Amino acid sequence: MGDLAPALLLLAVAGRYALIQNCHYLRYRAEALEWDQLLFESTGLGALAFFLFRLLNAPFEHLPAAEAWRSFMHAALPFPLSGSLVGAFLLSLAGAKLTNLMIDKEALPRWP
């Protein structure tokens, strides 16, 4: 696990914060879950956002802007895959905002 452990830990936190807390549809459900269920789901959402960002980033790997992004992220957060982690966080924020635009907050079901 070695150098990847901090990235995986932050991956769960980024997925939980960015998507579940900012998306109206998931926030009400998250309030009804136990902490272990919430941790499992948020880690899964974080991993999905991480791999989606890696997939979307693949065509742009060799551009000078991508190299500058990697250099900046490695200086700011000096562990492997930090650029992808921050990209996944930003992708999760964008996904939550888009979901909020498409789903009306008042029409959402309330979980007990």
C-alpha angles and dihedrals in degrees: 000000000000112000094013096063097083091048092052092048092050089044090065092047093047093049092049097046101040102042109024098040097043100041113081092206094056099035096069091047091048091056089059097050129092117246095255093051090047093050092050094049094043091051089051092049091047092051091048092051090046094053092041090054091048089051094048091045096053097087091051098048096108099047118110091239090058091052090050090049091052092048093049094046093047090053093047098040109020102202132093119282094011092137091054091047093054090043090053090050091052091045089052091051090050091047091051093050092048091049090050090053092051099043121057112232095219093051094059121113116247116228116217 
